Amino acid sequence: MEVDILTMTYPPLLVFIAALLVLVLPRIAGFTVGTLSLAAVLVISIVAPEGQHLTGTFLGFEVVPFYVDEFSRMIGLGLGFLGICSVIYAYSSEASKTLTAFALVYVSSSIGAAFAGDWLMLLFMWELMAVTSTLVVWQYGGEAVRAGFRYALFHGTAGVLLMMAVAVHYVKSGTFIYDAAGIADGIPALLAVLGMGINVAFIGVHVWLPDTYPRPHFAASVFLSVYTTKTSAFVLYRAFPVEGQSDLSIYIAYMGGLMAVYGATFALLQHDMRALLSYHIQAQLGYIVAGIGIGSPIAVAGAMAHLFNNVFFKSLLFMAVGVVIYRTGEEDLYELGGLWREMPLTAIGFGLGAFSITAIPGFNGFISKGMLFNAADPHYYGQPEYQALYWLLYLGAIGTLLSFLKLGYYVFFHGESDLEVADAKPGQTVAMLGLGGACLLFGVWWQGLADLTPMVHGVEFEYPGGHGELHPYSRGHLETAGILTAIAAVVFVIVRKPLSKLNLGDPAMVVFPATYYGSRWTMLAMTETYAAVDNAVVGAVKRCYWIRNNPVLAVDAAAGRLPDWLVEVDDHQPTDGGRPSTIHLRTGIGTTVLLLTLVLTVILWLLVV
């Protein structure tokens, strides 16, 4: 194994260690360590030279746990900066040390997946990401536990499909190491797109997303809103990196277009603020998936730039909505209104995120969506077969504008607020304005985003009537943005009142009943089986403990000389000597899974090194 300074500062390991320290250090010290570990990820992403930096063997196979290229560097920068802001936000939002530790282990696995240089290491990090993100959901208790089981069911299925894809890929190619061709074509490609499609919320297997993200602590939703979906979209690019290399590419592209429309449409129907934002995770992933499917240089550049930008504005929107929930205790956007007077800093944070996600000129979303529109438009770089995709992305953009007009209007501007609430706390404000500043920076200084984005170097846009260098603020782009905004504003005025009377709950019950009820019944079967096994095992252990401490009574009970009520077993029933039992047989499912995950992770890491 190669040994250098980067080997000793493997980014996921730094964050993993910080997660453990959060549990044992005083709260402010633990959160500081967590923030510094993510700052280290940010620095390493900037300074690490391109190429392979950490190699080894795992179970006899060559692996590359840490690989830096233009793509992983960009993702590392985004995830590292978001992590810093998210930990600061969590601290200020009174998130527990346990929740933050779970979240940091989750972030660690996501960063590990982004920097992986082979399919085997990616698979390990992918599965760790599924387990740890489930713990982040479960930790909150209540409804989040049910949602967490459903979440785990979907992501477990995704992991199995990806594992099968990687196994068949190895049989066909003889190596797990990434190459320019991506995943092997045929069965591996099909299995991979199905497995990755679950994590990036393909229509039909997306129901876990809007069901899960509104349930946990609002600070947990900030972490969840980015790390799984964006990392998975990046891995989808790793599987399908070359234009035309797979027969699935055009289907992937059109799935992205449909996701953009579907997510934006059902976001419009939501009353729950975090459910609305969750559907927009699917909608924005649609743009990224479409770019990956098209596969041309400008499409991939647009997809990666939009992924990078999405890390900032999507988490920012969850932060702003989280502050509203934190201060008001209200999740329903129609129960709010006029909060801009009470919460001006939160309103500013929300505005920065909303302007970015809706691609308003001057903000980062305008730059990356412009690339994707050009990639699909036959008048620019697109091919004729993508003409319909262009209009799907166009409709998705209108739906996005409508959704955030609705959310912003009803939460911050509609009517007069009868609530006397405080604004965001200092840490929350710092986190929101940090992400909002990044959204504004890469919208104004778009050249910096272009230099950072892989494959955009040297690319030129071919405009109707001329040929010029990349310039997002061309007249055509500005006109498109103006037309989209005008259409959305007019439509919002027309549909505002009818929309307020619609509340479909979970649309998956109607649109995808088989997926919805199938996953729900499977989840119930899983939880009831777990409860039955738990009761049987705990009951057996308790009875053995009671027999050990009450041998005389046990003999009499076996001979039938004692009434049943006298031998009923209780956790703290006195023993023969009158001393109560101090045995504790149960712990939370999240803690149990975390301990098992930590032990297995350490064992597997030792196998690698």
Backbone hydrogen bonds, N-H to C=O, Kabsch-Sander energy under -0.5 kcal/mol:
donor,donor_aa,acceptor,acceptor_aa,energy
8,M,4,D,-1.6
9,T,5,I,-0.7
10,Y,7,T,-0.9
13,L,10,Y,-0.8
14,L,10,Y,-1.7
15,V,11,P,-1.8
16,F,12,P,-2.3
17,I,13,L,-2.5
18,A,14,L,-2.0
19,A,15,V,-2.0
20,L,16,F,-1.5
21,L,17,I,-2.1
22,V,18,A,-2.0
23,L,19,A,-0.9
23,L,20,L,-0.5
24,V,20,L,-0.8
25,L,21,L,-2.6
30,G,26,P,-3.0
31,F,27,R,-2.5
32,T,28,I,-1.7
33,V,29,A,-2.3
34,G,30,G,-2.3
35,T,31,F,-2.3
36,L,32,T,-2.5
37,S,33,V,-2.3
38,L,34,G,-1.5
39,A,35,T,-1.9
40,A,36,L,-2.1
41,V,37,S,-1.5
42,L,38,L,-2.0
43,V,39,A,-2.3
44,I,40,A,-2.9
45,S,41,V,-2.3
46,I,42,L,-1.3
47,V,43,V,-2.6
48,A,44,I,-2.5
51,G,68,V,-3.2
53,H,66,F,-1.6
54,L,66,F,-1.5
56,G,63,V,-1.8
57,T,608,V,-0.8
58,F,61,F,-2.9
61,F,58,F,-1.9
63,V,56,G,-2.7
66,F,54,L,-1.1
67,Y,115,F,-2.7
68,V,51,G,-1.8
69,D,67,Y,-0.5
73,R,69,D,-2.4
74,M,70,E,-1.6
75,I,71,F,-2.2
76,G,72,S,-2.7
77,L,73,R,-2.4
78,G,74,M,-2.1
79,L,75,I,-2.9
80,G,76,G,-2.4
81,F,77,L,-2.3
82,L,78,G,-2.4
83,G,79,L,-2.2
84,I,80,G,-1.9
85,C,81,F,-2.0
86,S,82,L,-2.9
87,V,83,G,-2.3
88,I,84,I,-1.9
89,Y,85,C,-2.4
90,A,86,S,-2.6
91,Y,87,V,-2.4
92,S,88,I,-2.1
93,S,89,Y,-1.7
94,E,91,Y,-1.3
95,A,90,A,-2.5
100,T,96,S,-2.1
101,A,97,K,-2.5
102,F,98,T,-2.6
103,A,99,L,-2.6
104,L,100,T,-2.5
105,V,101,A,-2.2
106,Y,102,F,-2.2
107,V,103,A,-2.6
108,S,104,L,-2.6
109,S,105,V,-2.0
110,S,106,Y,-2.0
111,I,107,V,-2.6
112,G,108,S,-2.3
113,A,109,S,-2.1
114,A,110,S,-2.0
115,F,111,I,-2.1
116,A,112,G,-0.8
117,G,64,V,-3.2
119,W,176,F,-3.1
122,L,118,D,-1.9
123,L,119,W,-2.3
124,F,120,L,-1.9
125,M,121,M,-2.4
126,W,122,L,-2.8
127,E,123,L,-2.3
128,L,124,F,-2.2
129,M,125,M,-2.5
130,A,126,W,-1.8
131,V,127,E,-2.2
132,T,128,L,-2.7
133,S,129,M,-2.0
134,T,130,A,-1.4
135,L,131,V,-1.7
136,V,132,T,-1.7
137,V,133,S,-1.5
138,W,134,T,-2.9
139,Q,135,L,-2.2
140,Y,137,V,-1.2
141,G,138,W,-1.9
144,A,141,G,-1.6
145,V,142,G,-1.5
146,R,142,G,-0.7
147,A,143,E,-2.2
148,G,144,A,-2.2
149,F,145,V,-1.9
150,R,146,R,-1.9
151,Y,147,A,-2.6
152,A,148,G,-2.8
153,L,149,F,-2.2
154,F,150,R,-2.0
155,H,151,Y,-2.5
156,G,152,A,-2.5
157,T,153,L,-1.9
158,A,154,F,-2.3
159,G,155,H,-2.2
160,V,156,G,-2.0
161,L,157,T,-2.3
162,L,158,A,-2.4
163,M,159,G,-2.6
164,M,160,V,-2.3
165,A,161,L,-2.2
166,V,162,L,-2.7
167,A,163,M,-2.3
168,V,164,M,-2.4
169,H,165,A,-2.4
170,Y,166,V,-2.3
171,V,167,A,-1.8
172,K,168,V,-2.0
173,S,169,H,-2.7
174,G,170,Y,-2.8
178,Y,117,G,-2.0
182,G,179,D,-1.6
183,I,239,A,-1.7
189,A,184,A,-0.8
190,L,186,G,-2.2
191,L,187,I,-2.7
192,A,188,P,-2.6
193,V,189,A,-2.5
194,L,190,L,-1.7
195,G,191,L,-2.5
196,M,192,A,-3.1
197,G,193,V,-1.5
198,I,194,L,-1.2
199,N,195,G,-1.1
200,V,196,M,-2.0
201,A,198,I,-1.2
202,F,197,G,-3.0
205,V,202,F,-1.9
209,L,206,H,-2.3
211,D,207,V,-0.9
212,T,208,W,-1.6
213,Y,209,L,-2.0
215,R,212,T,-2.2
220,A,217,H,-0.7
221,S,217,H,-1.7
222,V,218,F,-0.8
223,F,219,A,-1.1
224,L,220,A,-2.6
225,S,221,S,-2.1
226,V,223,F,-1.4
227,Y,223,F,-1.8
230,K,226,V,-2.6
231,T,226,V,-0.5
231,T,227,Y,-1.4
232,S,228,T,-2.2
233,A,229,T,-2.1
234,F,230,K,-2.0
235,V,231,T,-2.2
236,L,232,S,-2.1
237,Y,233,A,-1.5
238,R,234,F,-1.8
239,A,235,V,-1.8
240,F,236,L,-1.7
243,E,295,G,-0.5
245,Q,242,V,-2.0
249,S,246,S,-1.3
252,I,248,L,-2.4
253,A,249,S,-2.5
254,Y,250,I,-2.2
255,M,251,Y,-2.2
256,G,252,I,-2.0
257,G,253,A,-1.7
258,L,254,Y,-2.4
259,M,255,M,-2.5
260,A,256,G,-2.0
261,V,257,G,-1.5
262,Y,258,L,-3.2
263,G,259,M,-2.7
264,A,260,A,-1.3
265,T,261,V,-2.4
266,F,262,Y,-2.4
267,A,263,G,-1.7
268,L,264,A,-1.5
269,L,265,T,-0.6
270,Q,267,A,-1.5
273,M,331,E,-2.3
276,L,272,D,-2.2
277,L,273,M,-2.0
278,S,274,R,-2.0
279,Y,275,A,-2.2
280,H,276,L,-1.3
281,I,277,L,-0.9
281,I,278,S,-0.7
282,Q,278,S,-1.4
283,A,279,Y,-2.0
284,Q,280,H,-2.3
285,L,281,I,-2.3
286,G,282,Q,-1.5
287,Y,283,A,-0.9
288,I,284,Q,-1.5
289,V,285,L,-3.2
290,A,286,G,-2.4
291,G,287,Y,-2.0
292,I,288,I,-2.2
293,G,289,V,-2.5
294,I,290,A,-2.5
295,G,291,G,-2.2
300,V,296,S,-2.9
301,A,297,P,-2.4
302,G,298,I,-2.3
303,A,299,A,-2.6
304,M,300,V,-2.8
305,A,301,A,-2.4
306,H,302,G,-2.6
307,L,303,A,-2.3
308,F,304,M,-2.5
309,N,305,A,-2.7
310,N,306,H,-2.7
311,V,307,L,-1.6
312,F,308,F,-0.8
312,F,309,N,-0.8
313,F,309,N,-2.3
314,K,310,N,-2.0
315,S,310,N,-0.6
315,S,311,V,-0.7
316,L,312,F,-2.0
317,L,313,F,-1.9
318,F,314,K,-1.9
319,M,315,S,-2.2
320,A,316,L,-2.5
321,V,317,L,-2.4
322,G,318,F,-2.1
323,V,319,M,-2.2
324,V,320,A,-1.7
325,I,321,V,-2.4
326,Y,322,G,-2.7
327,R,323,V,-2.4
328,T,324,V,-2.5
329,G,325,I,-2.5
333,L,271,H,-2.7
333,L,331,E,-0.5
335,E,332,D,-1.6
336,L,333,L,-1.2
337,G,411,V,-0.9
339,L,411,V,-1.4
340,W,412,F,-1.8
341,R,338,G,-1.0
343,M,339,L,-3.2
347,A,343,M,-2.2
348,I,344,P,-2.2
349,G,345,L,-2.4
350,F,346,T,-2.8
351,G,347,A,-2.5
352,L,348,I,-2.5
353,G,349,G,-1.9
354,A,350,F,-3.1
355,F,351,G,-2.8
356,S,352,L,-1.3
357,I,353,G,-2.6
358,T,354,A,-1.8
359,A,356,S,-1.3
360,I,355,F,-2.6
363,F,360,I,-1.5
364,N,439,C,-1.5
366,F,363,F,-1.3
367,I,363,F,-0.8
367,I,364,N,-0.6
368,S,364,N,-1.7
369,K,365,G,-2.4
370,G,366,F,-1.4
371,M,367,I,-1.5
372,L,368,S,-1.8
373,F,369,K,-2.7
374,N,370,G,-2.2
375,A,371,M,-2.1
376,A,372,L,-1.5
377,D,373,F,-1.8
380,Y,377,D,-2.0
381,Y,374,N,-1.9
382,G,374,N,-1.0
382,G,377,D,-2.2
386,Y,383,Q,-2.4
387,Q,384,P,-1.8
390,Y,386,Y,-2.0
391,W,387,Q,-1.5
392,L,388,A,-1.8
393,L,389,L,-2.5
394,Y,390,Y,-1.9
395,L,391,W,-2.5
396,G,392,L,-2.5
397,A,393,L,-1.8
398,I,394,Y,-1.7
399,G,395,L,-2.5
400,T,396,G,-2.1
401,L,397,A,-2.1
402,L,398,I,-2.4
403,S,399,G,-2.3
404,F,400,T,-2.0
405,L,401,L,-1.9
406,K,402,L,-2.4
407,L,403,S,-2.6
408,G,404,F,-2.0
409,Y,405,L,-2.3
410,Y,406,K,-2.4
411,V,407,L,-1.9
412,F,408,G,-2.2
413,F,408,G,-0.8
413,F,409,Y,-1.4
414,H,409,Y,-3.3
421,V,419,L,-0.8
429,T,425,K,-2.7
430,V,426,P,-2.6
431,A,427,G,-2.3
432,M,428,Q,-2.5
433,L,429,T,-2.9
434,G,430,V,-2.1
435,L,431,A,-2.0
436,G,432,M,-2.9
437,G,433,L,-2.5
438,A,434,G,-1.5
439,C,435,L,-2.1
440,L,436,G,-2.1
441,L,437,G,-2.9
442,F,438,A,-2.3
443,G,440,L,-0.6
444,V,440,L,-2.2
445,W,441,L,-3.2
446,W,444,V,-1.4
448,G,445,W,-1.0
449,L,445,W,-1.0
450,A,446,W,-2.5
451,D,447,Q,-2.5
452,L,448,G,-1.7
453,T,449,L,-2.0
456,V,453,T,-1.1
459,V,456,V,-1.8
461,F,468,G,-0.6
463,Y,461,F,-0.8
466,G,463,Y,-2.2
468,G,461,F,-1.5
470,L,459,V,-0.7
474,S,471,H,-1.0
478,L,474,S,-2.2
479,E,475,R,-2.5
480,T,476,G,-2.2
481,A,477,H,-2.3
482,G,478,L,-2.3
483,I,479,E,-2.7
484,L,480,T,-2.6
485,T,481,A,-2.2
486,A,482,G,-2.3
487,I,483,I,-2.6
488,A,484,L,-2.4
489,A,485,T,-2.3
490,V,486,A,-2.2
491,V,487,I,-2.6
492,F,488,A,-2.5
493,V,489,A,-1.6
494,I,490,V,-1.4
495,V,491,V,-2.7
496,R,492,F,-1.7
499,L,495,V,-2.6
500,S,496,R,-1.5
501,K,497,K,-0.8
501,K,498,P,-1.0
502,L,499,L,-1.4
504,L,269,L,-0.5
509,M,506,D,-1.9
510,V,507,P,-1.3
511,V,507,P,-2.9
512,F,508,A,-1.4
516,Y,512,F,-2.7
517,Y,513,P,-3.0
518,G,513,P,-0.5
518,G,514,A,-2.2
519,S,515,T,-2.2
520,R,516,Y,-2.0
521,W,517,Y,-3.1
522,T,518,G,-2.1
523,M,519,S,-2.3
524,L,520,R,-2.5
525,A,521,W,-2.7
526,M,522,T,-2.3
527,T,523,M,-2.6
528,E,524,L,-2.7
529,T,525,A,-2.2
530,Y,526,M,-2.5
531,A,527,T,-2.4
532,A,528,E,-2.5
533,V,529,T,-2.7
534,D,530,Y,-2.7
535,N,531,A,-2.7
536,A,532,A,-2.4
537,V,533,V,-2.9
538,V,534,D,-2.7
539,G,535,N,-2.5
540,A,536,A,-2.3
541,V,537,V,-2.5
542,K,538,V,-2.6
543,R,539,G,-2.1
544,C,540,A,-2.3
545,Y,541,V,-2.4
546,W,542,K,-2.5
547,I,543,R,-2.8
548,R,544,C,-2.2
549,N,545,Y,-1.7
550,N,546,W,-1.4
554,A,550,N,-2.2
555,V,551,P,-2.1
556,D,552,V,-2.2
557,A,553,L,-2.7
558,A,554,A,-2.4
559,A,555,V,-1.8
560,G,557,A,-1.2
561,R,556,D,-2.8
566,L,563,P,-1.1
567,V,563,P,-0.6
567,V,564,D,-1.2
568,E,565,W,-0.6
573,Q,570,D,-1.8
575,T,579,R,-1.7
576,D,549,N,-1.8
578,G,575,T,-2.0
581,S,573,Q,-0.6
585,L,583,I,-0.5
592,T,588,G,-2.3
593,V,589,I,-2.7
594,L,590,G,-2.5
595,L,591,T,-2.6
596,L,592,T,-2.3
597,T,593,V,-2.7
598,L,594,L,-2.9
599,V,595,L,-2.3
600,L,596,L,-2.6
601,T,597,T,-2.7
602,V,598,L,-2.4
603,I,599,V,-2.3
604,L,600,L,-2.7
605,W,601,T,-2.7
606,L,602,V,-2.3
607,L,603,I,-1.7
608,V,604,L,-1.7
609,V,605,W,-2.3
